[in-house]
């Protein structure tokens, strides 16, 4: 894995955590239309890692 992928994953993870903490997507700390903003929002919008049917 290269450094860009590691950085992108870290930013997406930050976005996912913000979503789980109940923060709005507008809480993104990165400049609008930047690659980091895209990655953060991608993490914020990704589905839960556990599907509801897997909870049994």
Buried (B, 14 or more C-beta within 10 A) or exposed (E): EEEEEEEBEEBBBBBBEBBEEEEEEEEBEBEEEEEBBBBBBBBBEEEEEEEEEEEE
